[in-house]
């Protein structure tokens, strides 16, 4: 007898072309090996193990035949990972996006290839624009058929090329031994430089392929780029000498609310924020300003400190001159040159 454990628990008991299987088989764990030895597990099991090692406890998904083995592995993980079943791929992706924005932690969603990917693409692109750490696990047709145009279910031409235009990091898992490493690379990419989403593809016949896999280690700390101490001292000198400083806060400043608030009060500098920058400085603070007043202050400022923002309005519409000094703090080293 198969017992449901909740509506948000996805049990792959009605997969295409298969008879029902007992829960004891579905919930099987990878075979245990002596300490330090490689354990034999499927690509899907290695992927789920790596997700757990990186702190993932919830996956948002719309199951499909291409990812059957992955959902077997998610069920086998038991209470360590909760699967939230969406009614549409877009819903799964937007739930992951919303959770990432609400928690400031990476989130994961799973969909089938082709139309499944395309249905979720709007949320994935929004995650890119909002610097949200969302990892998409996208299924694929059989490994040997990729790129051959044979008309498989949900086959799409150059799916990898489409994905590469939506995110900065993407890869295809081709064997079990690659799974944990690619998951680690994806999480590292989402946390370094300009934050954003990542995508891992895996063919339907690769998810269930098994091999000895090295022990999956807990995720280590992400190394941060070195700080240019000379640039900081120069910026501090310019700000201290400013007569009319202005701080512009974007979405990239959300984790620096306390620091922005303290600096604003120290300099008595207004903080202009728009969209995701709103709330970096409490909107009730008298130094918090919005676009209409911010436009006037921009024209009067002699030094602008831009934190986690592209300065879109300032550069494209309001303009700058030789009397305005702009100091930029940005995780993306290429952003100031655009």
N, C-alpha and C positions, 0 to 999 in steps of 0.2 A: 504493500500500500504506500502510495506517495502522498506525503502530507505537505500542504502549502504552508509556508511560514510567513506570509504577508503579501499584499498586492505588489509591493515594490521589490519583491524577490523574484528574479527571472529564473524559471526552471526550464531548461531546454528539453522538455519531454515530448515535444511535438515537432520534431525537425523533419525537414523534407527527406522522404525516402528512407526513414528509419522507423523501427518499431519502438514502443515505449521501453525504456530501460529502468532497472530498479535504482532507487536512490543510493543504494550501497555502491553500485558501480559508478554512478555519476559523481559521487562525492569522494572518489578515491584520491589519495594523496600521492605525491611523487615517492618512489621507493627510497627508503632511508639507506644511507651509506655510512661507513665509518667516518668519524670526524676528520675533516680535511679532505675527504675524497669527493670526487664529482658524483652527483646524484643524477640518475637518468630521469629526464622529464621532457615533456613536450614543449614546443615553442610557446604555446599558450600558457602553460604552467610557469615557465621561466619569466614570461612577461608579467603575469599577475604577481609573482613573487617579487619582481623588481618594483612594481607599483607599490606594493605594501612596504617594501624597504624604504621607499621615498615618501612614506606617510599618507598614501592614498587610502581612504576608507570608504569611498563612494564612487561609483561609476554610473554615468548617465548613458542610456543606450536604447536603441531600437534593434532588437536581434534580427538576424537573417541568416540564411544558409551558409553564406560565406564566412561567418564568424562562429559557427556552431561549437567548434573545439575551444574557442576562447570563453564562451559562456559555460562550457563544461568546467573549465579551470576556475572561473569565477565562482561557480557553485561549490566546487571542491575547496575553495578558500574559506567557506563557511562564514562565520560572523566577522571575519577580518575585513571583508569588503562587502558593502551593500550595493546591489544593482537596482537603480531606479529606472523603471520601464517607461519610456515616453511613447506617445501615440504617433509621433512624427519625428523624423530626423532633425528638423529645425528645432523642435522642442528640446531634444536631448542636448544639442549644441548650445542653445541659449540657456538651458539650466546650468550647464557647466560654466558658461560665461558669467552668469549671475552669481554663482557660488564663488568663482574666482575673484570677482569684484567685491563681494561682501566679506570674504575671509582673507583676501590678500594672499591666498595660498593656491598652488597649482591644482587644477581639476581636470578630470578625464571624461571624454565621451567616446562611444563606440557606434559606428554605423557601417553599413554595407558599401561596396564601391559604386561607382557610376552615379545613378540618381541619388543614392544615399549621401554620397559626398557632396553632390551639387545642392541637395536640399539643406545641408548644414553649412554651406559655404558662406552664407550671409553672416551667420554668427561667428564663423572663423575669421572672416575679414574684419568684423567689428572688434573681435578680440585683438587683432593686429593693430587697429587704429587706437584702441584703448589701452594698449600695452598689458593685456591680461594674459596670465600664464595658463593657457588651455591646451591640453594635449589631446589630439584626436587620433584614435586608433581606427584606421580605415581598412576594411577588407579588400581583397582582390580576387580575381578569377584564378584558376589554376596557374601555378608558376610557369609551366611550359607553354601556356597559351597567351601570356601577356604580350601585347604588341603584334599579335598575328591576325587580328581582325576576323576571328572565327565565329563571331556572333554569340558568344556566351552570355548567360544571364547577367545583366548589369555591367557588361563590358563597355568601356569607354576609351576612346582613343587618347593615348598619352596622359593617363591619370596623374602620373608623377610630375609631368610638366605643368599641369593645372595646379597641383598642390604647391609646386615651387614658386608660383606667382602669388600665393596667398600668405606664405609664412617664410621665415628666414631659415628654419631648420626642418628638413624632412629626410626620411630614409626608409628603405624597404628591408624588412627582416627576412632573410633568405634561409636561415637555419636556426635551430634552437640555441646554439652557442652564441649567436649574435644578439639575442633578445635583451638580456640584462644590460649589455653594453650600450645598445642603442637607446634603451629607456633612460639610462644614466646620462647619455649625451643630450637627449631631449630635455631633461630636467635642468641640466647645466646651461643649455642654450636659453631656456626660458628665464633663467635667473641672472644671466650675465649680460653686460652691455645694455642695449635697449630691450627691456622685457617684452615678451610677446608669446604667441602660440607656437606650437610645434606639431608635426604630424608624423606618425609611423604607419606605414603600409605593411600588410602581410597577406600572402596568398592563402586561399582557403585550404589547400593541401599542405601548406607549411605550418599552419597553426597546430595541427595534430601530429606533426613529425616529431620523433623523440631522439634524444642523444644524451650522452653524459654531459652535464652542465656543472661548471664550477660553482661552489657555494656563493650565494648572492649576499654580498656584504651590505650593511646599512649605509645609507647615503652619507657622505662626508660633507664638511662645510664647503661652500662655493667660494673660491678665491676671488677677491675684489681687485680691481686695477689699482696701481699705486697712485697716491695723491701728489699732485704737484704743489709742494709747499711754497715755492717761490711765487706761483700764480695766486695762491691764497693770500699771501702777504701783500702782493700788489693790489689784489681786489679789495682787501681790508683797508689799505691806505686810501684808495680811491673813494670808497664808501664813507670813510671817516671824514674826508675833506669835502664831500658832496654838500651842496646847499639845498638841493631839492631832489633827494633820492626817491626812486620809485621801484617797488618790487613787483614783478609779474610772476605769478605762480600758475603752473600748468598741472596736468594730471601726474606728471613725474615727480611732483613735490608732495604727493599725498602722504608718504611715509615720513615727511620732515615737518609735520605740522607744528610740533613744539619748537623746533629750531627757527622756523620762519616767523612764528609768533614772537619769540624772544628777540630776534633780530629787528623785526618791525618796530617793536616797542623801544628798543635801544636807540634806533636811528630816527624814531618817529616818522617812519616811511610808510606811506599808504601801500596796500597790497591789492593789486588788480588781479582778479581771477575770472575765468570764463570756463563754462562747462565743467569738466572734471577738476578744474582747479578750485572751484567753489568749495568752501569749507576747510581748505588748508589753513586759512585764518578764519576764525569764527565770524560768520556773517553779521553777528551782533556787535562785533568790535568796531569802534569808530574809525579805525584805520582801514577797514575792509571797504573796497569800492568795486563797482561794476563798470561795464563798458562806457556808458555815456560820460560819467565823470572821469573814468580812466583815460578816455581820449583827450580830455583837456589837460590832465596831469602829465600825459605823455609829452605834450607840446611844451610844458614848462620844465620838465625834468632835465637835470644835467648828468645824472647817472642812473641807469636802469640795471637792476639785478634780475636776470631772467632765470628762473629755477624750473627745470623740467617742462619747458614750453618751447614751441617753435617760433613764437612771436609773430604769428601769421598776420594779425592785423597791423602790428607795428611796422613790419617790414614791407608788406604789400599794399597797405592803404594809408597809414599815417605818416610814414617816411621818417628818415633820420638825417641829421646834418653833422658837421664837424664839431659842434658844441655838445653833442650827446655821446657819452661813453656808455657802451653796452657790455656788461659782464654776464657771461653765460655759464650756467651749471647744468650739465646734461650727461646722461649715461651713455649716449650715442656719440662717439667722437667725430662722426661725420656730419652730425646735425648742424653745427655752427658754420660749416662751409657751404651749406645749401643756399 
